[in-house]
């Protein structure tokens, strides 16, 4: 293959006109997402990341150490600031817009395709969701898309210096989550089948892979030392997805909801173009890179947003295909209508959500309803939970002369008490990542934050179990201010160190569990 001097020249990624267009799109998105970021209260996982950040480790149950570290840094810079806590997610969303435009350029798109790609990705519901809270997928998605951009660019210019950038991005990604092998494996299969096979013979690539593997060892060591809880999370996540979204059957709808009105047709066109268009034959491997994560999510019934890292690629490919001047007029007209509809939806979501909790009329009974409620109203009631537990702790301390041990049924409850309960004793939970933060000390009295079904389990550990307080707001959030019972447990039957491994659980909710 003959490589021109233009191809070897340093990349500005976008044409000057497109830089202005994409800059305007990304700047507008950044402002709107930042202004909106303080309107939602804490999500349960954000509180968990803050708690994990206070207990830094090389690995955790279902993520790497980077997000807890970012949470700790945010809390150090601006304690209690939701906006600062969510800045990494906002930056990830904005960076994704630029990567999408850059992918359009690498695939041969001009200024129109680059701007269309950036615009369609910016107004997708996924970007709004991505920036709404600090999360692993907010960073994982943009890192995946950056890796795909590097591979596509290498296929065009064959510059091995790009593998150094690939190493840096991949090293960061494995500190977020250990899902990178899904994308890497699919891309490798694509390269072996469709080329460019020269990529696999580059020493720089294998040096990059060695660096990534080396930096993943601490997290893998943590997983091995604790019995590979990441693998055990698979069935738990599948059960949660079946309850909340219908599992695999609901996957097409969930992907459509994440892509949005403009994203769906562009992504569909992009998948076709990557697989069939002669103009993109050199990047056919990327079609396998897209198919691999989709098949993984379908086979494991895992989170739909695990595939969001390929959204910029398929949207960019679709934008390149639809921006061809020879396309029928109806294609252009449909694209304009879809774009206008996407803007309307995005603005409505940004301006009207979250809705005030006072407008709730019906309780959330199932995981599907709880998922919908979180999207529309956010999570609320953390203050009431903390106040109730604090009152129970004070009462027990007054009557016994010693502070009780506090144990919670869910890691969200534990994280809220850990972060917001300044005067509370140390909090423990047998649930998910919090179960690995420590074993409760042996004490005569334990306050257990659970529900009505907790008594049977507690009697296996202690002799006396008495409910001392209840939070059961009919319209409250389940597990926070609804169906919550605070149990006083006295006279332990055995040491916590002997029973804690059997108490650990990864599931948070169950579809079969109903709230009275």
N, C-alpha and C positions, 0 to 999 in steps of 0.2 A: 504493500500500500504506500502511495506517495503522500507525504505530509507536507503541506505548504507552510511557508513562513507565517502566514496569517494564523494557521491553526496552532503553531507553536508559541505564538505571542502570548504574553500574560493576559489573563482574562479579567475583563471588567464585568463579565457575566451577562450584562444587558446592554442593549444599544442606548445611546444617550436619551433619545425620546422616551424609550421604555423606562429608563431610570426615573424620569420625572413622573411618569404615570404610575409606576409601581410605588414610588416614594409617596405619592399622594394617597394611594390606597392604603399602604401600610401605616402611614402617619395617622390617617383618619381612624383606622382600626385600633391603633395603639391608644389614641386619646379616648375613644369610646369604651374600650375594654378596661382602661385604667379607671375612668370615672365610675364605671359600673362595678368595679371589683370590690368596693367597700360596702355595697348594698346588701350582700348576702352575709349572714353570720357564719360562724365556723361550720365547716362540714366535719363529720366525724373523723375522716381520715386525716384531715389537717391537724386536728388535735392530737391524733396518734403520731403524726410525723414530728410534732413539737415534743411530745413525750419521748419519742425515739431519739430525737436530737439531743436530749439531756442524758441519753445512755448510748453514746456513739459506739458502734461495733462494726466489724468488717462485713457483717451480713445480718439480714433479718429474715423473718419467715417468708415474706412474699415480695421483697424488693431489696435492692442494694443499698449502700450507705449514703449515696449522694443526696437524695431528697431529704432525709433526716438532717444531714449536714447543712443543707440550704435553709431548712426550717430553723435550725439553731442560729445560723448567721442572721437571718431575718429578725429573730427574737432578740438578738444582741444589738442589732442596729436600731430597731424601733419596736420595743416590747409591746405586744398587743395590737400592732398595726396589721389589719387584714390586707391593706393595699400592698405594703412592703412584703408581706408573706407571699403574696401572689405574683409579685414581679417576675420571678423566673418563668412562671407559666405564661404570662403576658408576652414576655420576650420570646418564648418558644413559639407562640402563635404568630407573632410578627415575623420572626425568622422564617417560619414555614411559608409565609406569603412570598418572601424573596426567593426561597429555594424553588417554589413552584414556578415562578417567572424564569429563574435561571434554567430549570429543566426544559421549559418551553424553548428557550434559546438553543440549548444543546441539541434538542431534537429537530432543529432547523426552522423554528418559528421566528417570524419577524416581530416588529414592535407591537403589531395588533395582537398576535398570539400571546406574547409575553404579558401584555396588560390584561387580556381576557383571562388568562390563567390565574394571575395574581388576584384579580377581582373575584373570580368564581370561588377561589379557595377562601378569600377573606370573608365572604358573606355566607360561607357554609356554616350550618349549625355546629359542626365539629369545632371550628375555631372558637366560637362563643363558649362552648362547653370546655374546651381546652384551657381557656384563660380564666374560667370561673373560680378555680381553686387550685391550690398547690397539689400536684398529683404526679405519679410516675408517668402516666401516659402523655401528659403535657410535654414532657421532655423526650420521652422515648420516641414519640411520633416524629418530631422534627429531626431527631438524630438519625432515624431510619431514612427519612427523605433526603437528608444530607449525604448519607452513604450511597444512596441510589444515584444522586447527582454526580458524586465522585466517580462511580463506576461508568455512568453514561458518558461523562466527559473523557474519562480515560479511553473508552472505546472510540472516541472521536479523534483525540490528539495523540494518544499513546505516550503520554509523559509520565514516567515512573515516579516523578516527584509527588504526584497526586496520592501515592500510596502512603506517604508520610501523613498527609491530611486524613486519609482513611483510618490510619492507626489511631490518631488523636480522637476522632469522632467515635470510633468503635470502643476505645478504652473508656471514654466517658459513658457510653451507652451501657456497658456491662456493669457500671457502678449504679445505674438507675434500675435496671431489671435484667434478668438473665434470659431474655427472649431473643437475643440477637442470633443464636444459631438457627432459628426458624427462617429469618430473612437470608442469612449467609448461606445456609444449605440450599435454599431455593435458587438464589442467584448463582451459586456454583453449578447446580444442575443445568441452569439455563445457559451458562457459558460453555459447559462441556457439550451440550447438545447443539447450540446455535452459534457458538463463538462469541467474541474472539478468544480462541483457545490459547493464544499467546499470553493472555493475562495470567493464566495459571502457571506459566513457566517463568514468570518474573520473580527474581529473588526479593525485590522490594516488597512484593505482596506477601511472601512467606515471612519476611521479617516483620511486617505489620501484624500478621496473624499471630506470630510468636509473642509480640508485645501485648496483644490483647489477651491471649491465654495467660500470660504471666500475671497481668494485673487482675485477672478474674480469680486467681488462685485463692486469695484470702476469703472472698465471698463463698467460693466452692468449699473451702475448708470449713467455714462456719456451717454451711448446709450439711456437710458430711458429719460433722461433730454433733449436730442436733437431729440426725435421722432424716435428712432431706425433706423438711416440711414443705419446701417449694413444690415438690412433686405431689405431696399429699393434698396441696391446695387445689389441684386440678379438678377432682370430683366435687369439691365444695363449690368452686366457681361455677361448674356446670349446673349444679343443683340451683344455685342462686339465679343463674341466667334463665333456666327453665321456669322458675317461679316468677321472675320479674319481666321477662320479655318473650317467653315461649321457646327459649332455647334455639336449636338449629332452625326450626320452622319459622321463627321470627327474625332470623338473621337478615334476609333480604330487606325487610321493612326497616330494621334497625340501621342498616348501612345506608338506605335511602334517606332516613331521617338525619343521619350524620352528614351526608353529602349535600343535601338541600336541593332546591328546585333547579338551580343552575348546575350544581355539581353532578347530579344523576346523569343527565344526557351527555355531559362532557366526559364523565368517567366511563360511561358505556362506549362512547365513540373512541376514547383513549384506549380502552382494552382491545377493541377491534383493530385499531390502528397499530398498536404494538404487536399484535398477533398476525395481522394480515397485510398491512400497508407496505408496498414495495419501498416507499420512501424511508421507512423506519426499519428496514431489514437488518441494518447493522446493530440495532438495539433489541433484536428479538429476544435476547436473553432476559431482558427486563420483564417481558410478559410472564415468564416463569417465576421471576422474582415477585410478581404481583399474585400469581396463582398460588404459590407456596403458602404464604400467610393466610390466604382465604381458606385453603384446604385445611390448614392447621386449626383455625377457629371453628370451622364446620365439624371437623373430626372430634375435637375436644369439647365442643359446645362452650367455648370460653368467651371472653368479653369481645363484643363487636369492635370496640375501638382498638383492639390489638392490631388491626389491619390499617389503622389510620395513617401509618407511616408511608403507605403506598398511594394515598390520596393525591398528594401533589404530583406524582408521576403520571397517574392516569388522567388527572385533570389537565395537566400540561400537554400530554399527547393528544387529548381531545381538543384542546384549544388550537393546537397546530393543525389538526385535521380540519376542523370547522372553519378556520381562518383562511383556508385556500380560496382564492378569488373565484375559482370555478364552481364553487358550491352553489346549489340552487338557491333562489331567493328565499324560499320558505325556511331554509336552514338558518339564514341570517335573521329573518323575522322571529323565528322561534327562539333563537338565542337572546335576542333583545327582550322578548317577553319574559323569558326565564330569568334574565338578569334583573329586570325590574321587580319581578315577584320575589326574588331572593333578597333584594335590598329591603323591600317592604317587610318581609318576615324577619330579617336580621334586626331592623330598627325596632320592630314591635317587641321582639324578645329582649333587646337591650334596654328599651324604655319602660316596658310594662312588667317585667319580671325582676325580682320576685314579687309576687302578689302579697298583700298584707295578710298575716295569719288570721286577723279578725274576720276576713271574708270566707274562711273555711266553714263549710256547712255539714260535711260528712266525714266521719272518721276513716282513717286508713286501716283496712283490715288485712290485706294481703301484701306480699312483697311487691307485686305489680303496682298496687295503689301507693305504697310507700315510696317506690321509685318515682312515680308521677308527682307525688307531693314534694319530694326533694327538688325536682326540677322546677316546679311552679312556685313553691313557697320557701324553699330552703329548709334548713333544719333550725329548730327553735327549742327553747326550754332548758338550755344548759344551766342558766342561772338558777332556775327552780330546783333542778336536780342537785346542784351544789349546795344550795341553802338547806334543802331537806336533809341531806347527808350530814352537813355541818351541825344542824340542830340535834340529830340523833347521836353524833359523836360527843357533843357537849353534854347531853343528858346521861349517856353511859359513863363519861368521865366523872360527872358529878356524883353518880351513885356508886361507882367502883373505885374512884380515886386514881384510875389509870386510863390512858387512852386505848381504845380498842384497835384491833387490826381491821382495816377496811379491804374487802374483797368484792369484786364486781363480776357479774355474769358476762358482760360484753366488753370488748376492748375500747369501744367508743365511750362507755360510761367511765372506765378507768382513766382514759386519756383526758376527759373533761374534768374529772376530779383532780387529776394530777396537774393540769395546766391552770385551772380556774379556782381550785380550792386552796387558797394560800395558807389557811390555818389548819388544814386537815393533816392527819398523820399519813405516812406513806401508803400508797394505794397499790393493790395487786389485783390481777385478773388472770383467770385460767384460759382466757380466750385469745386466740390467734397470736399476734406478735407480742402482746403484753405478757403472755404466759412465760416468755423467755427472759423477761426483765428481772426476775427474782422470785424466790419462794417466800411466802409469808412467814414471819417469825411466829413461834409458838406463843400463844397468849391465852388467858382464861376466857376472853370475850372477843368475838369477831362480829363485825357488822357486815352482812352480805347484802349487796345490792342486786336483787334478782327479780323474780316474778312469782306468781302464785304456785307455779310448778316446782319451785326451787326447794321446797321443804323436804321432799323425799330424799334428794341428793344430800342436803345438809345434815340430815339425821344419821347419815353414814359416817360423818366426820365429828359431830358433836352430840352431846346428850340432850341439851335443851335448845329448842328453836322456837322463838316467839316473834311475831311481826310487831314492829314498833312504829312503823310509819308507812303510808301508802301515797303514791302519786298516781292518780287515775283520772286525769282530765280526759273527758270523752273525745275531745278534738285535739288532744295533745299528740306529740310524736311518740310512737311506740318505743319503749326502752329508755325514754328520756323523761317524759312527764305523763306517760300513759302505761297502765298495767305494770307499774313498778312497785315492788314491795321491798322495804328495808327490814331485814331479819336480824334479830339479836340472837347470837349463837354462843352458848356458854358450855364450859366443861368439855374440852376436846377429848375425843376417844383415842386419837393417835397423832403423831407428829406430822406437820405439813410436808416435811421433806420425804416422808414415806408414801404420801398419797398424791402429791402434786402432779407427777407424770401421768397418773390416771385421770386427773381432773382436766388436763389440757384438752381444749377443743378448738377446732378451726372454724366451725360453723357459727354464724352470728344469729341468723333467724331460720325459721323453718316454715314452709308454706302451710304445713299441717297445724302449726301453732296458731291458735286464735286468741284474741284479746277479749276478755269479758267486758 
